[in-house]
Every structure is written in C-alpha cells, then in structure tokens.
Amino acid sequence: MSETNDRASSPPEKPRRDPRDHVFHFRIDPSAEKPVYDDPLIELIRGQLADLLDAVILTDHGRRVRVDGFRLLQEPESQYEIFPHRAEADTEARGK
C-alpha cells in the first residue's frame, strides 16, 4: 500500500483547540415550534431573536424596551413578528 492510501483510509484528525477556548454544546429539541415564516432567512432571524429575548432584557438608556418584531434593512416596509403566538394571545386577552 502506498502512503496516500493509508491516509485516505485513516480517520480524520480532530482539529486542535486552544485550551483556553470554551466549547458549548446545546441539545436540539426535536419538538420545537414549527416555522412561522416560509422564508428561511426570516425564520432564522426570528428564531435567533426569540432565543435571545428569552435570555436578556433590552434597554434604551437604562429603560426596558419591549421588542415584538423586526424589519430587514433591505425591506424596511415589511414587519415580522418575533413571537406571533404571544401577540395573538395578547390581542385575545385585551378583547375579553
């Protein structure tokens, strides 16, 4: 066998990490909500914002800001809800 064939059949080497690096592992919940928007980019942004807003409070000059949607810079006329199910529940609660 040649040296090239030996390398091709051996398992790939794990990349070396700096011991000061932190590695985070997150379990993916298979029962996660179904996508709200058909556009994968919008859904990616919505999901990331939703996850962040479940962990942090946004502020403006120290005052809490309640964020419920976003707009893309290239489509400033389009508004997308971050938590559409919460918005529906709030509307129904106000109507009662």
N, CA, C and O atoms as CSV, one atom per row, in Angstrom:
chain,resi,resn,atom,element,x,y,z
A,1,MET,N,N,0.838,-1.190,0.000
A,1,MET,CA,C,0.000,0.000,0.000
A,1,MET,C,C,0.870,1.235,0.000
A,1,MET,O,O,1.967,1.257,0.557
A,2,SER,N,N,0.358,2.236,-0.627
A,2,SER,CA,C,1.112,3.482,-0.639
A,2,SER,C,C,0.721,4.328,0.562
A,2,SER,O,O,-0.300,4.091,1.208
A,3,GLU,N,N,1.556,5.321,0.846
A,3,GLU,CA,C,1.289,6.210,1.980
A,3,GLU,C,C,-0.004,6.997,1.761
A,3,GLU,O,O,-0.715,7.275,2.726
A,4,THR,N,N,-0.323,7.358,0.529
A,4,THR,CA,C,-1.534,8.109,0.212
A,4,THR,C,C,-2.776,7.297,0.556
A,4,THR,O,O,-3.727,7.836,1.122
A,5,ASN,N,N,-2.781,6.006,0.221
A,5,ASN,CA,C,-3.939,5.159,0.529
A,5,ASN,C,C,-4.119,4.991,2.028
A,5,ASN,O,O,-5.254,4.946,2.504
A,6,ASP,N,N,-3.020,4.896,2.796
A,6,ASP,CA,C,-3.122,4.777,4.241
A,6,ASP,C,C,-3.783,6.010,4.842
A,6,ASP,O,O,-4.599,5.891,5.755
A,7,ARG,N,N,-3.438,7.188,4.340
A,7,ARG,CA,C,-4.031,8.421,4.861
A,7,ARG,C,C,-5.510,8.518,4.521
A,7,ARG,O,O,-6.309,9.006,5.321
A,8,ALA,N,N,-5.869,8.052,3.334
A,8,ALA,CA,C,-7.267,8.143,2.909
A,8,ALA,C,C,-8.163,7.243,3.756
A,8,ALA,O,O,-9.325,7.576,3.987
A,9,SER,N,N,-7.637,6.103,4.223
A,9,SER,CA,C,-8.461,5.183,4.984
A,9,SER,C,C,-8.448,5.476,6.488
A,9,SER,O,O,-9.293,4.956,7.216
A,10,SER,N,N,-7.522,6.287,6.961
A,10,SER,CA,C,-7.479,6.582,8.393
A,10,SER,C,C,-8.493,7.670,8.736
A,10,SER,O,O,-8.808,8.515,7.897
A,11,PRO,N,N,-9.003,7.651,9.964
A,11,PRO,CA,C,-9.995,8.670,10.348
A,11,PRO,C,C,-9.364,10.066,10.352
A,11,PRO,O,O,-8.172,10.215,10.618
A,12,PRO,N,N,-10.162,11.068,10.061
A,12,PRO,CA,C,-9.614,12.429,10.030
A,12,PRO,C,C,-9.159,12.856,11.423
A,12,PRO,O,O,-9.751,12.468,12.430
A,13,GLU,N,N,-8.116,13.648,11.462
A,13,GLU,CA,C,-7.614,14.147,12.735
A,13,GLU,C,C,-8.564,15.198,13.284
A,13,GLU,O,O,-9.135,15.985,12.530
A,14,LYS,N,N,-8.731,15.206,14.608
A,14,LYS,CA,C,-9.536,16.248,15.224
A,14,LYS,C,C,-8.739,17.546,15.217
A,14,LYS,O,O,-7.538,17.542,15.487
A,15,PRO,N,N,-9.397,18.645,14.913
A,15,PRO,CA,C,-8.672,19.914,14.927
A,15,PRO,C,C,-8.203,20.240,16.340
A,15,PRO,O,O,-8.906,19.981,17.317
A,16,ARG,N,N,-7.030,20.799,16.431
A,16,ARG,CA,C,-6.507,21.167,17.744
A,16,ARG,C,C,-7.164,22.460,18.194
A,16,ARG,O,O,-7.341,23.398,17.417
A,17,ARG,N,N,-7.523,22.482,19.483
A,17,ARG,CA,C,-8.139,23.674,20.053
A,17,ARG,C,C,-7.209,24.260,21.085
A,17,ARG,O,O,-6.445,23.555,21.745
A,18,ASP,N,N,-7.292,25.534,21.203
A,18,ASP,CA,C,-6.579,26.225,22.252
A,18,ASP,C,C,-7.235,25.840,23.572
A,18,ASP,O,O,-8.459,25.924,23.673
A,19,PRO,N,N,-6.487,25.424,24.584
A,19,PRO,CA,C,-7.110,25.015,25.850
A,19,PRO,C,C,-7.878,26.139,26.531
A,19,PRO,O,O,-8.671,25.882,27.437
A,20,ARG,N,N,-7.656,27.376,26.112
A,20,ARG,CA,C,-8.390,28.496,26.690
A,20,ARG,C,C,-9.750,28.676,26.027
A,20,ARG,O,O,-10.576,29.445,26.516
A,21,ASP,N,N,-9.996,27.972,24.912
A,21,ASP,CA,C,-11.290,28.061,24.236
A,21,ASP,C,C,-12.366,27.381,25.075
A,21,ASP,O,O,-12.102,26.410,25.785
A,22,HIS,N,N,-13.571,27.906,24.979
A,22,HIS,CA,C,-14.715,27.289,25.638
A,22,HIS,C,C,-15.582,26.644,24.573
A,22,HIS,O,O,-15.850,27.243,23.531
A,23,VAL,N,N,-16.013,25.439,24.833
A,23,VAL,CA,C,-16.856,24.722,23.895
A,23,VAL,C,C,-18.227,24.555,24.534
A,23,VAL,O,O,-18.345,24.071,25.659
A,24,PHE,N,N,-19.255,24.960,23.807
A,24,PHE,CA,C,-20.613,24.851,24.304
A,24,PHE,C,C,-21.369,23.845,23.456
A,24,PHE,O,O,-21.241,23.832,22.232
A,25,HIS,N,N,-22.140,23.021,24.098
A,25,HIS,CA,C,-22.979,22.050,23.409
A,25,HIS,C,C,-24.416,22.312,23.816
A,25,HIS,O,O,-24.708,22.490,24.998
A,26,PHE,N,N,-25.305,22.337,22.850
A,26,PHE,CA,C,-26.706,22.565,23.114
A,26,PHE,C,C,-27.516,21.445,22.498
A,26,PHE,O,O,-27.318,21.084,21.338
A,27,ARG,N,N,-28.415,20.907,23.272
A,27,ARG,CA,C,-29.293,19.851,22.783
A,27,ARG,C,C,-30.361,20.489,21.881
A,27,ARG,O,O,-30.925,21.527,22.228
A,28,ILE,N,N,-30.629,19.885,20.755
A,28,ILE,CA,C,-31.660,20.374,19.852
A,28,ILE,C,C,-32.966,19.693,20.210
A,28,ILE,O,O,-33.057,18.466,20.243
A,29,ASP,N,N,-33.966,20.501,20.476
A,29,ASP,CA,C,-35.275,19.975,20.851
A,29,ASP,C,C,-36.049,19.611,19.590
A,29,ASP,O,O,-36.450,20.507,18.847
A,30,PRO,N,N,-36.274,18.322,19.324
A,30,PRO,CA,C,-36.980,17.937,18.100
A,30,PRO,C,C,-38.445,18.364,18.098
A,30,PRO,O,O,-39.077,18.406,17.043
A,31,SER,N,N,-38.988,18.682,19.275
A,31,SER,CA,C,-40.384,19.094,19.326
A,31,SER,C,C,-40.519,20.618,19.267
A,31,SER,O,O,-41.546,21.165,19.668
A,32,ALA,N,N,-39.496,21.295,18.773
A,32,ALA,CA,C,-39.531,22.755,18.690
A,32,ALA,C,C,-40.690,23.209,17.804
A,32,ALA,O,O,-41.208,22.449,16.986
A,33,GLU,N,N,-41.077,24.465,17.993
A,33,GLU,CA,C,-42.189,25.010,17.217
A,33,GLU,C,C,-41.950,24.883,15.718
A,33,GLU,O,O,-40.812,24.860,15.251
A,34,LYS,N,N,-43.022,24.802,14.999
A,34,LYS,CA,C,-42.928,24.781,13.540
A,34,LYS,C,C,-42.587,26.187,13.068
A,34,LYS,O,O,-42.912,27.161,13.748
A,35,PRO,N,N,-41.940,26.307,11.922
A,35,PRO,CA,C,-41.590,27.637,11.418
A,35,PRO,C,C,-42.822,28.522,11.256
A,35,PRO,O,O,-43.900,28.052,10.892
A,36,VAL,N,N,-42.643,29.794,11.530
A,36,VAL,CA,C,-43.718,30.769,11.403
A,36,VAL,C,C,-43.743,31.335,9.989
A,36,VAL,O,O,-44.810,31.522,9.405
A,37,TYR,N,N,-42.561,31.606,9.446
A,37,TYR,CA,C,-42.445,32.199,8.111
A,37,TYR,C,C,-41.854,31.185,7.140
A,37,TYR,O,O,-41.055,30.333,7.530
A,38,ASP,N,N,-42.250,31.281,5.879
A,38,ASP,CA,C,-41.737,30.375,4.853
A,38,ASP,C,C,-40.298,30.713,4.451
A,38,ASP,O,O,-39.546,29.832,4.036
A,39,ASP,N,N,-39.921,31.973,4.574
A,39,ASP,CA,C,-38.582,32.418,4.180
A,39,ASP,C,C,-37.566,31.943,5.224
A,39,ASP,O,O,-37.668,32.328,6.388
A,40,PRO,N,N,-36.592,31.117,4.835
A,40,PRO,CA,C,-35.628,30.586,5.804
A,40,PRO,C,C,-34.799,31.681,6.495
A,40,PRO,O,O,-34.470,31.545,7.673
A,41,LEU,N,N,-34.459,32.753,5.787
A,41,LEU,CA,C,-33.684,33.834,6.400
A,41,LEU,C,C,-34.505,34.524,7.487
A,41,LEU,O,O,-34.002,34.775,8.582
A,42,ILE,N,N,-35.751,34.827,7.191
A,42,ILE,CA,C,-36.630,35.472,8.172
A,42,ILE,C,C,-36.815,34.561,9.377
A,42,ILE,O,O,-36.781,35.020,10.519
A,43,GLU,N,N,-37.007,33.293,9.129
A,43,GLU,CA,C,-37.213,32.339,10.216
A,43,GLU,C,C,-35.947,32.191,11.059
A,43,GLU,O,O,-36.032,32.066,12.281
A,44,LEU,N,N,-34.790,32.203,10.430
A,44,LEU,CA,C,-33.526,32.139,11.168
A,44,LEU,C,C,-33.400,33.346,12.096
A,44,LEU,O,O,-33.106,33.195,13.282
A,45,ILE,N,N,-33.622,34.534,11.557
A,45,ILE,CA,C,-33.515,35.759,12.354
A,45,ILE,C,C,-34.560,35.755,13.467
A,45,ILE,O,O,-34.243,36.075,14.613
A,46,ARG,N,N,-35.796,35.399,13.142
A,46,ARG,CA,C,-36.868,35.368,14.144
A,46,ARG,C,C,-36.520,34.417,15.283
A,46,ARG,O,O,-36.678,34.755,16.456
A,47,GLY,N,N,-36.050,33.238,14.931
A,47,GLY,CA,C,-35.702,32.249,15.949
A,47,GLY,C,C,-34.554,32.704,16.840
A,47,GLY,O,O,-34.590,32.520,18.057
A,48,GLN,N,N,-33.529,33.302,16.223
A,48,GLN,CA,C,-32.387,33.791,16.998
A,48,GLN,C,C,-32.809,34.911,17.946
A,48,GLN,O,O,-32.406,34.933,19.109
A,49,LEU,N,N,-33.622,35.840,17.442
A,49,LEU,CA,C,-34.101,36.933,18.294
A,49,LEU,C,C,-34.981,36.404,19.425
A,49,LEU,O,O,-34.870,36.858,20.564
A,50,ALA,N,N,-35.846,35.454,19.114
A,50,ALA,CA,C,-36.709,34.874,20.144
A,50,ALA,C,C,-35.871,34.228,21.244
A,50,ALA,O,O,-36.145,34.411,22.430
A,51,ASP,N,N,-34.857,33.478,20.849
A,51,ASP,CA,C,-33.994,32.831,21.842
A,51,ASP,C,C,-33.247,33.862,22.676
A,51,ASP,O,O,-33.130,33.704,23.891
A,52,LEU,N,N,-32.743,34.906,22.047
A,52,LEU,CA,C,-32.045,35.959,22.786
A,52,LEU,C,C,-32.984,36.674,23.753
A,52,LEU,O,O,-32.620,36.938,24.899
A,53,LEU,N,N,-34.183,36.982,23.290
A,53,LEU,CA,C,-35.129,37.709,24.132
A,53,LEU,C,C,-35.669,36.855,25.275
A,53,LEU,O,O,-36.240,37.385,26.228
A,54,ASP,N,N,-35.495,35.548,25.188
A,54,ASP,CA,C,-35.844,34.679,26.310
A,54,ASP,C,C,-34.739,34.695,27.369
A,54,ASP,O,O,-34.932,34.193,28.476
A,55,ALA,N,N,-33.573,35.274,27.028
A,55,ALA,CA,C,-32.430,35.260,27.942
A,55,ALA,C,C,-31.991,36.645,28.409
A,55,ALA,O,O,-31.324,36.759,29.438
A,56,VAL,N,N,-32.349,37.702,27.675
A,56,VAL,CA,C,-31.883,39.051,28.022
A,56,VAL,C,C,-33.041,40.034,28.009
A,56,VAL,O,O,-34.110,39.757,27.466
A,57,ILE,N,N,-32.804,41.186,28.616
A,57,ILE,CA,C,-33.751,42.297,28.558
A,57,ILE,C,C,-33.051,43.426,27.820
A,57,ILE,O,O,-31.974,43.863,28.226
A,58,LEU,N,N,-33.653,43.895,26.747
A,58,LEU,CA,C,-33.079,45.011,26.000
A,58,LEU,C,C,-33.453,46.315,26.686
A,58,LEU,O,O,-34.548,46.460,27.229
A,59,THR,N,N,-32.518,47.262,26.651
A,59,THR,CA,C,-32.772,48.556,27.273
A,59,THR,C,C,-32.369,49.682,26.338
A,59,THR,O,O,-31.579,49.496,25.413
A,60,ASP,N,N,-32.929,50.850,26.600
A,60,ASP,CA,C,-32.559,52.077,25.905
A,60,ASP,C,C,-32.339,53.132,26.988
A,60,ASP,O,O,-33.288,53.568,27.640
A,61,HIS,N,N,-31.100,53.533,27.172
A,61,HIS,CA,C,-30.734,54.469,28.239
A,61,HIS,C,C,-31.207,53.977,29.595
A,61,HIS,O,O,-31.691,54.754,30.418
A,62,GLY,N,N,-31.061,52.665,29.820
A,62,GLY,CA,C,-31.403,52.074,31.105
A,62,GLY,C,C,-32.862,51.706,31.284
A,62,GLY,O,O,-33.223,51.063,32.270
A,63,ARG,N,N,-33.696,52.099,30.353
A,63,ARG,CA,C,-35.124,51.764,30.460
A,63,ARG,C,C,-35.421,50.546,29.592
A,63,ARG,O,O,-34.934,50.436,28.466
A,64,ARG,N,N,-36.213,49.652,30.123
A,64,ARG,CA,C,-36.561,48.423,29.407
A,64,ARG,C,C,-37.297,48.743,28.106
A,64,ARG,O,O,-38.164,49.616,28.068
A,65,VAL,N,N,-36.941,48.029,27.051
A,65,VAL,CA,C,-37.602,48.159,25.752
A,65,VAL,C,C,-38.239,46.814,25.436
A,65,VAL,O,O,-37.559,45.788,25.418
A,66,ARG,N,N,-39.514,46.819,25.192
A,66,ARG,CA,C,-40.210,45.578,24.824
A,66,ARG,C,C,-40.227,45.475,23.302
A,66,ARG,O,O,-40.860,46.276,22.615
A,67,VAL,N,N,-39.529,44.489,22.801
A,67,VAL,CA,C,-39.397,44.281,21.366
A,67,VAL,C,C,-40.312,43.147,20.952
A,67,VAL,O,O,-40.305,42.083,21.571
A,68,ASP,N,N,-41.108,43.367,19.900
A,68,ASP,CA,C,-42.007,42.310,19.450
A,68,ASP,C,C,-41.851,41.984,17.976
A,68,ASP,O,O,-42.509,41.072,17.474
A,69,GLY,N,N,-40.994,42.709,17.276
A,69,GLY,CA,C,-40.812,42.451,15.856
A,69,GLY,C,C,-39.516,43.031,15.339
A,69,GLY,O,O,-38.732,43.629,16.076
A,70,PHE,N,N,-39.315,42.836,14.041
A,70,PHE,CA,C,-38.106,43.357,13.392
A,70,PHE,C,C,-38.396,43.633,11.925
A,70,PHE,O,O,-39.380,43.155,11.362
A,71,ARG,N,N,-37.512,44.417,11.325
A,71,ARG,CA,C,-37.549,44.711,9.886
A,71,ARG,C,C,-36.155,44.523,9.332
A,71,ARG,O,O,-35.164,44.774,10.018
A,72,LEU,N,N,-36.081,44.082,8.094
A,72,LEU,CA,C,-34.792,43.955,7.425
A,72,LEU,C,C,-34.404,45.297,6.823
A,72,LEU,O,O,-35.265,46.055,6.375
A,73,LEU,N,N,-33.120,45.588,6.812
A,73,LEU,CA,C,-32.656,46.852,6.245
A,73,LEU,C,C,-33.032,46.981,4.778
A,73,LEU,O,O,-33.351,48.076,4.315
A,74,GLN,N,N,-32.997,45.872,4.037
A,74,GLN,CA,C,-33.318,45.949,2.615
A,74,GLN,C,C,-34.820,45.939,2.339
A,74,GLN,O,O,-35.240,46.160,1.203
A,75,GLU,N,N,-35.635,45.684,3.369
A,75,GLU,CA,C,-37.102,45.698,3.249
A,75,GLU,C,C,-37.712,46.451,4.425
A,75,GLU,O,O,-38.431,45.846,5.220
A,76,PRO,N,N,-37.450,47.753,4.563
A,76,PRO,CA,C,-37.930,48.466,5.757
A,76,PRO,C,C,-39.448,48.548,5.869
A,76,PRO,O,O,-39.968,48.852,6.942
A,77,GLU,N,N,-40.164,48.283,4.784
A,77,GLU,CA,C,-41.625,48.358,4.839
A,77,GLU,C,C,-42.262,47.078,5.383
A,77,GLU,O,O,-43.439,47.080,5.747
A,78,SER,N,N,-41.500,45.990,5.442
A,78,SER,CA,C,-42.037,44.708,5.929
A,78,SER,C,C,-41.724,44.527,7.405
A,78,SER,O,O,-40.581,44.686,7.833
A,79,GLN,N,N,-42.750,44.193,8.180
A,79,GLN,CA,C,-42.615,43.970,9.621
A,79,GLN,C,C,-42.800,42.483,9.898
A,79,GLN,O,O,-43.727,41.871,9.367
A,80,TYR,N,N,-41.948,41.900,10.709
A,80,TYR,CA,C,-42.037,40.486,11.061
A,80,TYR,C,C,-42.159,40.364,12.578
A,80,TYR,O,O,-41.419,41.010,13.320
A,81,GLU,N,N,-43.086,39.542,13.030
A,81,GLU,CA,C,-43.295,39.325,14.454
A,81,GLU,C,C,-42.284,38.309,14.969
A,81,GLU,O,O,-42.011,37.313,14.298
A,82,ILE,N,N,-41.728,38.548,16.145
A,82,ILE,CA,C,-40.796,37.604,16.754
A,82,ILE,C,C,-41.562,36.487,17.451
A,82,ILE,O,O,-41.222,35.312,17.310
A,83,PHE,N,N,-42.597,36.855,18.202
A,83,PHE,CA,C,-43.423,35.896,18.935
A,83,PHE,C,C,-44.867,36.008,18.456
A,83,PHE,O,O,-45.707,36.529,19.190
A,84,PRO,N,N,-45.181,35.541,17.259
A,84,PRO,CA,C,-46.541,35.730,16.751
A,84,PRO,C,C,-47.610,35.092,17.626
A,84,PRO,O,O,-48.720,35.618,17.712
A,85,HIS,N,N,-47.306,33.973,18.279
A,85,HIS,CA,C,-48.305,33.312,19.123
A,85,HIS,C,C,-48.577,34.133,20.374
A,85,HIS,O,O,-49.713,34.175,20.847
A,86,ARG,N,N,-47.565,34.782,20.913
A,86,ARG,CA,C,-47.761,35.653,22.076
A,86,ARG,C,C,-48.572,36.872,21.686
A,86,ARG,O,O,-49.415,37.332,22.457
A,87,ALA,N,N,-48.323,37.404,20.488
A,87,ALA,CA,C,-49.071,38.590,20.019
A,87,ALA,C,C,-50.550,38.233,19.883
A,87,ALA,O,O,-51.410,39.036,20.244
A,88,GLU,N,N,-50.856,37.045,19.369
A,88,GLU,CA,C,-52.254,36.610,19.236
A,88,GLU,C,C,-52.899,36.473,20.610
A,88,GLU,O,O,-54.039,36.897,20.800
A,89,ALA,N,N,-52.195,35.893,21.559
A,89,ALA,CA,C,-52.730,35.701,22.911
A,89,ALA,C,C,-52.976,37.052,23.586
A,89,ALA,O,O,-53.986,37.234,24.266
A,90,ASP,N,N,-52.045,38.006,23.396
A,90,ASP,CA,C,-52.231,39.343,23.980
A,90,ASP,C,C,-53.439,40.037,23.395
A,90,ASP,O,O,-54.187,40.697,24.117
A,91,THR,N,N,-53.643,39.898,22.088
A,91,THR,CA,C,-54.790,40.523,21.437
A,91,THR,C,C,-56.086,39.920,21.951
A,91,THR,O,O,-57.049,40.642,22.211
A,92,GLU,N,N,-56.116,38.597,22.101
A,92,GLU,CA,C,-57.324,37.934,22.605
A,92,GLU,C,C,-57.594,38.340,24.049
A,92,GLU,O,O,-58.750,38.535,24.422
A,93,ALA,N,N,-56.545,38.472,24.874
A,93,ALA,CA,C,-56.720,38.845,26.278
A,93,ALA,C,C,-57.255,40.272,26.400
A,93,ALA,O,O,-58.066,40.553,27.283
A,94,ARG,N,N,-56.813,41.167,25.531
A,94,ARG,CA,C,-57.285,42.549,25.566
A,94,ARG,C,C,-58.741,42.647,25.142
A,94,ARG,O,O,-59.476,43.515,25.613
A,95,GLY,N,N,-59.163,41.735,24.230
A,95,GLY,CA,C,-60.522,41.768,23.705
A,95,GLY,C,C,-61.561,41.254,24.686
A,95,GLY,O,O,-62.753,41.522,24.530
A,96,LYS,N,N,-61.117,40.518,25.696
A,96,LYS,CA,C,-62.069,39.932,26.671
A,96,LYS,C,C,-62.489,40.921,27.707
A,96,LYS,O,O,-63.279,40.591,28.591
